[in-house]
């Protein structure tokens, strides 16, 4: 059963800027804002000492432009300033400066979004910056548009990448967790041997145990070398999602980052699905992959892995007419594809990657940014677009 991971600290972190001569005004404006914020959101507000620990900057007085610019690299690009004050005028000067630098800004505007939505979107950026992605194995060589350089990633985020060797798991030496083995053996199987299913459960259990001690925010697997050992990571990726951990295939960093965004924005009550884009027909697209979180589908079954015709994969059906959002980032994190639609066809696929879904989008996909796309249950394009303004 899918358990959404909830951040340990649900408070909103704020860095307060005020001029040297504005101590009294700062106290008045900050106390007024704290009361307004808690009345509107019922979320705890926490003032922090360092700008890179903040979700957004609160401008308490005018004359703070130089203070923001002097710490530009550490400052959040989410701003709040009380209207009708010199602080609001200062914010507009900062917005103009950032615009001249080609940088976008997210500032609070009650006509566009609620205070809670604004602050939670800003918090997601901090959580992603603080996150750690563990990549097992090496990136898939065919993902030529999905493996950003470390420089490209660090120019937008402070996310840590940690490469992990498969051997650290010693997965083939341990027994599967009883509940993991029970879940998968209870499903119908097609051409899957008991030995392959057992080994897949061994790998899945080892990854779950390892994550409980290493505490990654996301895991990505370069799984194709494992096929030579007669095991696939498809069931493990599915299980990790059910444990509340973002999981991606083929060490696709673009997809991993996209799913972390979905996770920390709390956009859906179901895990996202990373899948191959196998067909485009106007506004209709078809996605397929050999793994998906069990809680996303109905009629789940264990099938063989498509490319190897052996080992284990998961097939199943998404509920038809389900509203969804399709999301994809490019490898320099300055462009995104975001479109809403609904599922018009889905089911297990016996002639390709095992889970398939056809989505009718509200707009055509003309120039794909790459292969893998993220399917999110529900319509959440607006929140994603607002969030992308923070780093694009």
C-alpha positions in Angstrom: 0.0 0.0 0.0 1.5 3.3 -1.1 2.6 5.5 1.8 3.3 9.1 0.9 6.6 10.3 2.4 5.9 13.4 4.5 8.8 15.8 5.1 10.0 15.6 8.7 9.8 19.4 9.0 6.5 20.7 7.6 7.2 24.3 8.6 7.9 27.0 6.1 11.4 28.6 6.4 11.7 32.3 5.8 14.7 34.6 5.5 13.9 38.1 6.6 15.6 41.2 5.0 15.4 44.7 6.4 17.5 47.8 6.2 19.8 49.0 8.9 17.5 51.8 9.9 14.4 49.7 9.7 14.5 47.7 12.9 11.2 49.0 14.2 9.4 48.5 10.9 10.9 45.0 10.5 9.4 44.0 13.9 6.0 45.4 13.0 5.8 43.9 9.5 7.2 40.5 10.6 4.8 40.1 13.5 1.9 41.2 11.3 3.0 38.7 8.6 3.4 35.8 11.1 -0.2 36.3 12.3 -1.5 36.6 8.7 0.4 33.6 7.6 -0.7 31.3 10.4 -4.3 32.4 10.2 -4.3 31.7 6.4 -2.4 28.4 6.3 -2.3 26.8 9.8 1.4 26.0 9.0 4.2 26.9 11.3 6.5 29.7 10.1 10.2 29.6 11.0 12.6 32.5 10.6 16.1 31.1 9.6 19.5 32.7 9.8 20.9 31.7 6.4 19.3 32.5 3.0 20.0 29.0 1.5 18.0 27.4 4.3 14.9 29.4 3.4 11.9 28.7 1.3 11.3 32.4 0.4 12.6 35.8 1.3 10.4 38.2 3.3 11.2 41.8 2.5 10.3 43.7 5.7 11.5 47.2 4.7 12.7 49.1 1.7 16.3 49.7 1.0 17.2 46.0 0.9 18.0 45.6 -2.8 21.8 45.5 -2.3 21.4 43.0 0.6 19.6 40.6 -1.7 22.0 41.1 -4.6 25.1 40.7 -2.4 24.0 37.1 -1.5 22.3 36.5 -4.9 23.6 32.9 -5.3 22.3 31.8 -1.9 19.0 33.6 -2.0 15.7 31.9 -2.9 14.1 33.3 -6.0 10.7 33.3 -4.2 9.8 36.7 -2.7 7.1 38.1 -0.4 6.7 41.8 0.3 3.7 43.6 1.9 1.8 45.7 -0.5 1.6 49.4 0.0 5.1 49.5 1.5 8.6 50.4 0.4 9.4 46.8 0.7 7.1 46.1 -2.2 8.9 48.8 -4.2 12.2 47.1 -3.3 10.9 43.8 -4.5 10.1 45.3 -7.9 13.7 46.6 -8.2 15.0 43.1 -7.4 12.6 41.5 -9.9 14.0 43.9 -12.5 17.6 43.0 -11.6 16.9 39.3 -11.8 15.1 39.8 -15.1 18.2 41.5 -16.5 20.2 38.4 -15.5 17.7 36.1 -17.3 16.4 34.8 -14.0 12.7 34.2 -13.2 11.1 35.1 -9.9 8.2 33.7 -8.0 6.5 36.4 -5.9 3.3 36.2 -3.9 0.2 37.5 -5.7 -3.1 36.6 -4.0 -4.8 36.9 -7.4 -2.7 34.0 -8.8 -2.4 31.6 -5.9 -3.1 31.2 -2.2 -0.5 31.9 0.4 -0.4 28.2 1.3 0.2 27.2 -2.4 2.9 29.8 -2.8 4.8 28.7 0.3 4.5 25.0 -0.4 5.8 25.5 -3.9 8.7 27.5 -2.5 9.4 24.8 0.1 9.6 22.1 -2.6 12.6 23.9 -4.1 14.4 23.8 -0.8 13.6 20.2 -0.2 14.9 19.3 -3.7 18.1 21.3 -3.1 18.6 19.3 0.2 17.9 15.9 -1.4 20.2 13.0 -2.2 19.8 10.8 -5.2 21.5 7.5 -5.2 22.3 5.9 -8.5 23.0 2.2 -8.7 25.3 1.3 -11.6 26.1 3.5 -14.5 23.8 5.7 -16.7 22.2 3.9 -19.7 24.3 4.9 -22.7 21.2 5.3 -24.9 19.9 8.2 -22.8 21.6 10.9 -24.8 19.1 13.6 -23.8 18.5 12.5 -20.2 21.8 12.5 -18.4 22.7 16.1 -17.6 26.2 17.0 -16.7 26.8 17.6 -13.0 27.4 21.3 -13.9 24.0 21.6 -15.5 22.3 20.0 -12.5 24.3 22.2 -10.0 23.5 25.3 -11.9 19.8 24.8 -11.1 19.8 22.7 -7.9 22.1 21.8 -5.0 20.9 18.1 -5.1 23.6 15.6 -4.2 24.3 12.7 -6.6 25.8 9.6 -5.1 26.9 6.6 -7.2 26.5 3.2 -5.6 27.9 -0.1 -6.7 25.4 -3.0 -6.9 27.7 -5.2 -5.0 27.1 -3.2 -1.8 23.6 -4.8 -1.5 24.8 -8.4 -1.5 21.2 -9.0 -2.5 21.6 -12.6 -3.7 22.8 -13.7 -0.2 19.6 -12.6 1.7 16.1 -13.9 2.0 13.2 -11.8 0.7 11.1 -9.8 3.1 8.1 -12.0 3.8 5.5 -9.4 2.9 7.3 -8.5 -0.4 7.5 -12.1 -1.4 3.8 -12.6 -0.4 2.6 -9.6 -2.5 4.3 -10.8 -5.7 3.6 -14.5 -5.5 -0.1 -13.8 -4.9 -0.3 -12.2 -8.4 -0.9 -14.1 -11.6 2.3 -14.9 -13.5 2.9 -15.5 -17.2 6.1 -17.4 -18.2 7.9 -16.3 -15.0 9.8 -19.0 -13.2 9.7 -19.4 -9.5 13.5 -18.9 -9.4 13.3 -15.6 -11.2 10.5 -14.3 -9.1 12.4 -15.3 -5.9 15.5 -13.5 -7.1 13.5 -10.4 -8.0 12.1 -10.4 -4.5 15.6 -10.8 -3.0 16.8 -7.7 -4.9 13.7 -5.7 -4.0 14.1 -6.6 -0.3 17.8 -5.7 -0.3 17.1 -2.3 -1.8 14.3 -1.6 0.8 16.6 -2.6 3.7 19.5 -0.5 2.3 17.2 2.5 1.9 16.1 2.3 5.5 19.7 2.8 6.7 21.0 5.1 3.9 17.9 7.4 3.7 18.1 8.4 0.0 15.4 10.8 -1.2 15.4 9.0 -4.6 16.9 5.9 -6.1 17.7 5.4 -9.8 18.8 2.0 -11.1 21.0 1.2 -14.1 19.5 -2.2 -14.2 20.3 -3.7 -17.6 23.7 -5.2 -16.4 21.6 -7.1 -13.8 19.9 -9.1 -16.5 23.1 -11.0 -17.0 22.6 -12.2 -13.4 19.1 -13.4 -14.2 17.3 -10.7 -12.3 15.6 -7.4 -13.1 14.9 -4.4 -10.9 11.4 -3.8 -12.2 9.7 -5.1 -9.1 12.2 -3.3 -6.9 11.3 0.1 -8.5 7.6 -0.6 -7.9 8.2 -1.7 -4.3 10.3 1.4 -3.5 7.5 3.6 -4.6 5.1 1.8 -2.3 7.6 2.4 0.5 7.4 6.1 -0.2 10.8 6.4 -2.1 11.0 8.0 -5.5 12.5 5.4 -7.9 13.6 5.7 -11.5 14.9 3.3 -14.2 18.1 3.5 -16.4 19.6 6.2 -14.2 17.6 8.8 -16.0 18.4 11.9 -13.9 15.9 14.1 -15.8 13.1 11.8 -14.9 14.3 11.3 -11.3 14.4 15.1 -10.8 10.9 15.4 -12.3 9.5 12.8 -10.0 11.2 14.4 -6.9 9.4 17.6 -7.9 6.1 15.8 -8.0 6.8 14.1 -4.7 7.7 17.3 -2.8 5.0 19.4 -4.3 2.5 16.7 -3.0 0.6 16.9 -6.3 -1.0 13.5 -6.3 -2.2 10.7 -4.0 -0.5 8.1 -6.3 3.1 7.7 -7.3 4.2 9.1 -10.6 5.1 6.7 -13.5 8.2 7.0 -15.7 7.6 5.5 -19.1 8.7 5.2 -22.7 7.0 7.5 -25.2 6.3 4.9 -28.0 3.7 6.7 -30.1 2.4 10.3 -30.9 -0.7 10.8 -32.9 -1.8 14.4 -32.7 -3.0 14.9 -29.1 -2.9 11.1 -28.4 0.3 9.7 -27.0 1.1 6.1 -25.8 3.4 5.4 -22.9 4.8 1.9 -22.0 7.2 0.6 -19.4 8.1 -2.7 -17.6 7.5 -1.2 -14.1 4.9 0.9 -12.4 3.9 1.3 -8.7 1.2 -1.3 -7.9 -1.1 1.3 -6.3 -1.3 3.1 -9.7 -2.9 0.2 -11.6 -5.7 -2.4 -11.5 -5.3 -6.0 -12.6 -1.6 -6.1 -11.8 0.3 -9.2 -13.0 3.9 -10.4 -13.1 5.2 -10.8 -16.6 8.6 -11.4 -18.1 10.8 -8.4 -18.7 10.3 -7.3 -22.4 13.8 -6.9 -23.8 15.2 -10.0 -22.1 12.1 -12.2 -22.4 13.0 -13.5 -18.9 13.2 -12.2 -15.3 10.3 -10.2 -14.0 8.3 -7.1 -14.8 4.9 -5.7 -13.8 2.0 -5.3 -16.1 -1.4 -3.9 -15.5 -4.1 -1.3 -16.3 -4.6 2.3 -15.4 -8.2 3.2 -14.8 -9.6 4.6 -18.1 -10.9 8.2 -18.0 -8.5 9.0 -15.2 -7.3 12.7 -15.4 -3.5 12.9 -15.7 -0.7 15.3 -16.3 2.3 14.5 -18.5 5.6 16.1 -17.4 9.1 16.1 -18.9 12.3 18.1 -18.3 15.2 18.7 -20.7 18.8 17.9 -19.7 19.7 21.6 -19.0 16.6 22.1 -16.9 15.6 25.2 -18.8 12.6 23.7 -20.7 9.7 21.5 -19.7 6.8 19.8 -21.3 3.6 20.0 -19.2 0.2 19.0 -20.4 -3.0 17.7 -19.0 -5.2 15.0 -20.4 -7.0 11.7 -19.6 -6.3 8.0 -20.1 -8.3 6.6 -23.0 -6.8 3.1 -23.1 -4.6 1.0 -20.9 -3.6 -2.6 -20.1 -0.9 -5.2 -19.9 1.2 -5.3 -23.0 2.4 -8.7 -24.3 4.3 -7.3 -27.3 6.4 -4.6 -25.7 7.1 -3.0 -22.4 4.6 -4.5 -20.1 2.3 -1.7 -18.8 0.8 0.5 -21.5 -1.4 3.6 -21.4 -2.7 5.9 -24.2 -3.4 9.4 -23.1 -5.5 12.1 -24.9 -3.8 15.4 -24.2 -5.5 18.8 -24.2 -2.7 20.0 -26.5 -0.6 18.3 -29.1 3.0 17.2 -28.4 5.0 18.5 -31.3 8.7 18.3 -30.3 9.5 15.8 -27.5 12.3 16.7 -25.1 13.3 13.1 -24.9 12.0 9.6 -24.5 10.9 9.1 -20.9 7.9 11.1 -19.7 6.3 11.2 -16.3 2.6 10.5 -15.9 1.0 12.0 -12.8 -2.5 11.1 -11.6 -4.7 14.2 -11.6 -4.5 17.6 -13.2 -1.6 19.6 -11.8 -0.1 21.5 -14.7 -0.7 24.9 -13.0 1.4 24.0 -9.9 4.2 22.5 -12.0 4.3 25.6 -14.2 4.5 27.9 -11.2 7.2 25.7 -9.7 9.3 25.7 -12.8 9.5 29.5 -12.6 11.7 29.0 -9.6 14.6 27.5 -11.6 14.0 28.1 -15.3 
